[in-house]
Amino acid sequence: MNTIKRFILLTVVVSFFSFVKAQTVEVRIINVRTDVGQLYVGVFDSQESFKKEDGFYRQKILKSEIEDGNYSITIQLSPGTYGVSVLDDVNMDGKMNYNLIGIPTEGYGFGGFKHRGLKKPTFDDFSFTIEKGQYIQFDVELRYFELNFKK
């Protein structure tokens, strides 16, 4: 029985020190416009994974959990270079939707990067590097396009 107690204690201690030394990224998602749908958070580790929209970390957040248009998420990462993107998936189909001329019809944003224009950014535009034991915090401000053709 002593062996089991020692194993449990060792597991708890190792887990505690692993958590303390973990690399933590806190992402504050701001400017969520409606409570319809869900948010998709994706973490990418290269231009290739971003281009394929194949993040190694993905999380869905029901917008019913969001208060006042803002939400925070904490992600544990290994040391390295990453990029975070967020999609406001209003119709809950799991992908960005576009109108007939290619303009996004749902909100989106990138970690620590204020997107301007219509061109999709590259991974280098919004990537960051996190080192061992580091804590990083940044905002992802969601952007929405609105076309008004009123006379």
C-alpha positions as CSV (number, residue, x, y, z in Angstrom):
1,M,0.0,0.0,0.0
2,N,2.9,2.4,0.7
3,T,4.1,1.9,-2.9
4,I,0.7,3.1,-4.2
5,K,0.7,6.1,-2.0
6,R,4.2,7.1,-3.1
7,F,3.3,6.7,-6.7
8,I,0.2,8.9,-6.3
9,L,2.2,11.5,-4.5
10,L,4.9,11.5,-7.1
11,T,2.3,11.8,-9.9
12,V,0.7,14.8,-8.2
13,V,4.1,16.5,-7.6
14,V,5.3,15.9,-11.2
15,S,1.9,17.2,-12.6
16,F,2.1,20.3,-10.4
17,F,5.6,21.2,-11.6
18,S,4.8,20.4,-15.2
19,F,1.8,22.8,-15.0
20,V,3.9,25.5,-13.3
21,K,6.6,25.3,-16.0
22,A,4.1,25.0,-18.9
23,Q,4.0,27.6,-21.6
24,T,0.6,29.4,-21.4
25,V,-1.1,31.6,-24.0
26,E,-4.2,33.5,-22.9
27,V,-6.3,34.6,-25.9
28,R,-8.9,37.3,-25.3
29,I,-11.5,37.2,-28.1
30,I,-13.1,40.6,-28.5
31,N,-15.9,42.1,-30.6
32,V,-18.1,39.0,-30.9
33,R,-21.2,40.5,-32.5
34,T,-24.0,38.0,-31.9
35,D,-24.9,35.1,-29.7
36,V,-25.8,32.9,-32.7
37,G,-23.4,30.1,-33.7
38,Q,-20.0,29.2,-32.3
39,L,-16.4,30.3,-32.3
40,Y,-13.6,28.2,-33.7
41,V,-10.2,28.7,-32.3
42,G,-7.3,27.2,-34.2
43,V,-3.6,27.1,-33.4
44,F,-1.2,26.6,-36.3
45,D,2.5,25.9,-36.3
46,S,3.5,26.7,-39.9
47,Q,2.4,28.5,-43.0
48,E,1.6,25.1,-44.5
49,S,-0.9,24.2,-41.7
50,F,-2.5,27.6,-41.9
51,K,-2.8,27.4,-45.7
52,K,-4.5,24.0,-45.4
53,E,-6.6,25.4,-42.4
54,D,-5.4,22.3,-40.5
55,G,-4.5,23.5,-37.0
56,F,-3.0,21.0,-34.6
57,Y,-5.2,22.5,-31.8
58,R,-8.8,23.4,-32.3
59,Q,-11.5,24.3,-29.9
60,K,-15.2,25.1,-30.4
61,I,-16.8,27.6,-28.1
62,L,-20.6,27.9,-27.9
63,K,-21.4,31.6,-28.1
64,S,-24.0,31.1,-25.4
65,E,-20.9,31.1,-23.0
66,I,-19.9,34.6,-24.1
67,E,-20.8,37.7,-22.1
68,D,-20.6,41.2,-23.5
69,G,-19.0,40.2,-26.8
70,N,-15.8,39.0,-25.1
71,Y,-14.3,35.6,-24.2
72,S,-10.9,34.4,-22.9
73,I,-9.3,31.0,-23.5
74,T,-6.1,29.6,-22.1
75,I,-4.0,27.3,-24.2
76,Q,-0.9,25.2,-23.0
77,L,1.7,24.9,-25.7
78,S,5.2,23.5,-26.1
79,P,8.0,26.0,-26.8
80,G,7.9,27.1,-30.4
81,T,6.3,29.4,-33.0
82,Y,2.6,29.5,-33.4
83,G,-0.3,31.5,-34.8
84,V,-3.9,31.7,-33.5
85,S,-7.0,32.4,-35.5
86,V,-10.6,32.7,-34.6
87,L,-13.7,32.2,-36.8
88,D,-17.1,33.4,-35.8
89,D,-19.0,30.5,-37.3
90,V,-22.6,31.9,-37.3
91,N,-24.1,29.1,-39.4
92,M,-22.2,26.4,-37.5
93,D,-20.9,24.6,-40.6
94,G,-17.2,24.6,-39.4
95,K,-15.8,26.8,-42.2
96,M,-15.5,30.4,-43.3
97,N,-18.3,31.4,-45.7
98,Y,-17.9,34.0,-48.5
99,N,-20.3,35.9,-50.7
100,L,-20.3,35.8,-54.5
101,I,-17.4,38.1,-54.9
102,G,-15.2,36.4,-52.3
103,I,-15.8,38.6,-49.2
104,P,-16.1,36.8,-45.9
105,T,-19.7,36.7,-44.5
106,E,-18.6,35.6,-41.0
107,G,-16.3,37.3,-38.5
108,Y,-12.7,36.3,-38.1
109,G,-9.5,37.5,-36.4
110,F,-5.8,36.6,-35.8
111,G,-3.8,36.7,-32.6
112,G,-2.0,39.9,-32.0
113,F,-2.6,41.1,-35.6
114,K,-5.0,43.8,-36.8
115,H,-6.2,42.6,-40.2
116,R,-6.7,45.3,-42.9
117,G,-7.9,44.8,-46.5
118,L,-9.2,41.7,-48.1
119,K,-6.0,39.7,-48.6
120,K,-5.6,36.7,-46.3
121,P,-2.5,37.2,-44.0
122,T,0.4,34.8,-44.0
123,F,1.4,32.8,-40.9
124,D,4.4,35.2,-40.4
125,D,1.9,38.1,-40.1
126,F,0.3,36.8,-36.9
127,S,2.8,34.2,-35.5
128,F,4.5,34.5,-32.1
129,T,7.2,32.6,-30.4
130,I,6.8,31.2,-26.8
131,E,9.7,30.0,-24.8
132,K,9.9,27.6,-21.9
133,G,8.0,28.7,-18.9
134,Q,6.6,31.8,-20.7
135,Y,3.2,33.3,-20.3
136,I,1.8,35.3,-23.3
137,Q,-1.5,37.2,-23.5
138,F,-3.0,38.9,-26.6
139,D,-6.3,39.9,-28.1
140,V,-8.0,38.6,-31.2
141,E,-10.3,41.3,-32.4
142,L,-12.9,39.8,-34.7
143,R,-13.5,41.7,-37.9
144,Y,-16.8,41.7,-39.9
145,F,-17.4,43.0,-43.4
146,E,-20.6,44.9,-44.1
147,L,-21.5,45.9,-47.6
148,N,-24.1,48.7,-47.8
149,F,-25.5,49.3,-51.2
150,K,-28.3,51.7,-50.1
151,K,-29.0,54.7,-52.3
